Structure formats: structure tokens, C-alpha cells
Amino acid sequence: MFIFAKIKKYFLLAGLLAAVGFGLWKYYTHTQETIRVYAENAAKAEMAQAETQAALNQTLKDLEQVQQQFNQVSKEFKAAEGRVKGLETKLKEHDLAFLAENKPGLVEKVIDKGSKDMLRCLEIVSGSPLTEEELNVTKKSKANTQCPDIANPNYIPN
């Protein structure tokens, strides 16, 4: 019986060691799986962060372009506003009703040229290319009176 007691002790010890070993093995596999999941999540987070950074960089680049375009349009608007004020000043200086009554041919000619020039300005602003004649204007009488800075960029009045 003494042998059975020792064998029983060894079986219990072996069972206990097997249980501890199994527990350690389960703990190890569980922690390895947890580490793998964390590594996958970290990789996904890095990818998301990189995509977010790329989108932010593109947005900043787009914003810079919008600011440049806004500045250009503002500059052009100020120039157009200056032309409008100049025209208003010219119109205030003249009594069109009196001139139209006394010199209708002259007024008609002036208004027709101004209308033609303004329509050409609208065409140019809408994307129509400049003609050779517009680029090479040297005389004030040949220049566009409504938007000379746009229609005749090479013309410098004296």
C-alpha cells in the first residue's frame, strides 16, 4: 500500500503540473492573440492617420489655391470698380440729354463704340482669346475704352 500512496502522490503531482502547464499554455496563446489583435488595430490606426493627414494636406493645398484665386478676383474686381467709377465721373460731367438733342450722330457713335467695347470686354472675360490687333494697339483711338487693361494689355497710354 505504501507504493500505491506514492503512485497516488505522483499522479496528483503530475495532474497538478499538467493543469498548471495547460493553464500557462492557455495564458500564452491568449496573450499572443491579444498582441496580434492590438498589432492589427495599430496598423489600421496608422493607415487611417496617414489617410487623414493626406486629406488634410490636400485640403490645405486647395485652400491655398482658393485664396490665390480669391485675391486675383478681388484685384480684378477693384480694377473693374475703378473703371465703373471713372465712367460715372465721365457721365456726370456731360449732359447726355442736351448732347443727344443737339448732336445725335455724335452721341450715337460714342454709345455704339462704348457698347461694342463693353461686349468685347465680356467676351474676353468669358474666355475669348485676344486678337493680334488688340495685342498690338498703339493708338488711343484704336484701344478698347471700356477695359483697356484686359483688351489691350500691351497698350500704355501716354
C-alpha positions in Angstrom: 0.0 0.0 0.0 2.8 2.2 0.6 3.6 2.1 -3.2 0.1 3.0 -4.1 0.3 6.0 -1.8 3.5 7.2 -3.6 2.0 6.5 -7.0 -1.1 8.4 -6.0 1.1 11.3 -4.9 2.9 11.2 -8.2 -0.3 11.1 -10.2 -1.6 14.1 -8.2 1.6 15.9 -8.7 1.6 15.1 -12.4 -2.0 16.1 -12.7 -1.3 19.4 -10.9 1.8 20.0 -13.2 -0.3 19.2 -16.2 -3.1 21.6 -15.1 -0.5 24.3 -14.4 1.2 23.7 -17.8 -2.2 23.7 -19.5 -3.1 27.0 -17.8 0.3 28.5 -18.8 -0.2 27.4 -22.4 -3.7 28.9 -22.5 -2.5 32.1 -21.0 0.4 32.3 -23.5 -1.9 31.6 -26.5 -4.4 34.2 -25.2 -1.8 36.9 -24.8 -0.3 36.1 -28.2 -3.8 36.5 -29.8 -4.3 39.8 -27.9 -1.0 41.1 -29.1 -1.9 40.1 -32.7 -5.3 42.0 -32.4 -3.5 45.0 -30.9 -0.9 45.0 -33.7 -3.7 44.8 -36.4 -5.6 47.7 -34.7 -2.4 49.7 -34.5 -1.7 49.1 -38.2 -5.3 50.2 -39.1 -4.9 53.3 -36.9 -1.7 54.2 -38.7 -3.3 53.8 -42.1 -6.3 55.9 -41.0 -3.9 58.6 -39.6 -1.9 58.6 -42.9 -5.1 58.9 -44.9 -6.4 61.7 -42.7 -3.0 63.5 -43.0 -3.1 63.2 -46.8 -6.7 64.6 -46.9 -5.6 67.4 -44.6 -2.6 68.3 -46.8 -4.8 68.2 -49.9 -7.4 70.5 -48.2 -4.7 72.9 -47.2 -3.4 72.9 -50.8 -6.9 73.5 -52.1 -7.4 76.3 -49.6 -4.2 78.0 -50.7 -5.4 77.8 -54.4 -8.8 79.2 -53.4 -7.1 82.1 -51.6 -4.9 82.9 -54.6 -7.9 82.8 -56.9 -9.9 85.0 -54.5 -7.0 87.5 -54.3 -6.9 87.6 -58.2 -10.6 88.0 -58.5 -10.6 90.7 -55.8 -7.8 92.5 -57.7 -9.8 92.3 -60.9 -12.9 93.4 -59.2 -11.2 96.5 -57.7 -9.9 97.3 -61.2 -13.4 97.0 -62.6 -14.8 99.1 -59.8 -12.3 101.8 -60.7 -13.4 101.7 -64.3 -17.0 102.0 -63.3 -16.2 105.0 -61.0 -14.3 106.5 -63.9 -17.3 106.1 -66.2 -19.7 107.5 -63.6 -17.4 110.6 -63.3 -17.4 111.0 -67.1 -21.2 110.6 -67.3 -21.7 113.2 -64.6 -19.5 115.7 -66.5 -21.7 115.6 -69.6 -25.4 116.4 -70.1 -26.3 113.5 -72.4 -29.8 114.7 -73.0 -28.5 118.1 -74.3 -25.8 116.4 -76.4 -28.3 113.8 -77.8 -30.7 116.6 -78.8 -28.1 118.8 -80.4 -25.6 116.2 -81.8 -27.5 112.9 -82.1 -25.0 111.4 -84.6 -22.0 112.0 -82.2 -23.8 110.6 -79.2 -24.9 107.6 -81.2 -21.4 107.0 -82.4 -19.9 107.2 -78.9 -22.6 105.0 -77.4 -22.2 102.4 -80.2 -18.4 102.3 -79.7 -18.8 102.0 -75.9 -21.3 99.2 -76.3 -19.1 97.4 -78.8 -16.1 97.7 -76.5 -18.1 96.6 -73.4 -19.3 93.5 -75.3 -15.8 92.7 -76.3 -14.7 93.0 -72.7 -17.4 90.5 -71.7 -16.2 88.1 -74.4 -12.6 88.3 -73.2 -13.5 87.8 -69.6 -15.6 84.8 -70.7 -12.5 83.2 -72.2 -12.3 84.5 -75.8 -8.7 84.9 -76.9 -7.2 88.4 -77.7 -6.7 89.2 -81.4 -3.4 90.4 -82.9 -5.0 93.8 -83.4 -5.9 94.0 -79.7 -2.4 92.9 -78.6 -0.6 95.4 -80.9 -2.7 98.6 -80.3 -0.6 101.7 -80.2 -3.1 104.5 -80.6 -5.8 105.6 -78.1 -8.4 105.8 -80.8 -7.9 102.0 -81.6 -7.8 100.9 -77.9 -10.8 99.5 -76.1 -12.1 102.3 -74.0 -14.0 100.2 -71.5 -11.4 97.7 -70.4 -8.0 98.6 -71.9 -6.1 96.7 -69.2 -7.8 93.5 -70.3 -8.4 94.0 -74.0 -5.1 95.8 -74.8 -2.5 94.5 -72.3 0.4 95.9 -74.3 -1.0 99.4 -74.8 0.5 102.0 -72.5 -1.3 105.4 -72.7 0.9 108.5 -72.9 
